[in-house]
Amino acid sequence: MKYIIDPHTHTIACNHAFSTLEENVQSAKQKGIELLCYTEHGPRMPYAPPDWYYEGLSLIPSDKFSVALIIGIEANILDENGSLDSFELPEHWFNFVIASMHKHTYQPYRPCEDTEALLAVLDNRNVDMLGHIDAPFFHIDYEPVIKKAAENNTLIEFNNASVHGVRKGGIGNMRQMATFCKKHDCMVALSSDAHICHNVGNFDDVLKILQEERFPQELIINTDIDRFLAFLRENGKKV
């Protein structure tokens, strides 16, 4: 099976990545990726780009690269109410919105707030995907979150960088996520979360986990660009 969409990548604009957008695109092309989502961190992430950077993203000619390009954002979940820092920016600037918890921007007082925060985020119809909820730093009751994600047309991310990067320790959580995604027919997306161009399009680690869990191919969105674009349009994105 060919996985031709990478929905989560970063560039030097976020200050903790190492490649340019052009380098990511070229790496994507070499690896057979046909659609790349550029999803820089939201403004509350330390050393995130200034506001006018996000506004300028509309100047990127998405049809001029060697692969199709979707301009998005990885918004930071800020509190148990599901507030996102992307609220500070116009929604129409982005055609793919990931909502993620990061230790730098989300610091709950009670463990149960993690689940409450994700359930609240899922009420925001502008959110297309929950990012790396496998992270071992947080305490998430996966079934209600995934059930609601399935009901609200929100993808669950299986993040390859979680296996070997800064979030190591969440493989058991991924297995739980796979179980409940199967149970509730929740669509998932494989992602590289690449912070250097060499990792763009790399899903090998999470694919191995999903294969071991006998995860159904029809619930993985990365194989069909038309299906991915139809999903975004259903969420109100103009793609």
Secondary structure, DSSP 8 states (H G I E B T S, - for coil): ----EE--B--GGGSS----HHHHHHHHHHTT--EEEEEEE-TTSTT---HHHHHHGGGS-TTSSSSEEEEEEEEEB-STT--BGGGGS-GGG-S-EEEE--TTT---SSTHHHHHHHHHHTT-TT--EEE-TT-TTS---HHHHHHHHHHTT-EEEEETHHHHSTTTT-HHHHHHHHHHHHHHT--EEEE--BSSGGGTT--HHHHHHHHHTT--GGGBGGG-HHHHHHHHHHTT---
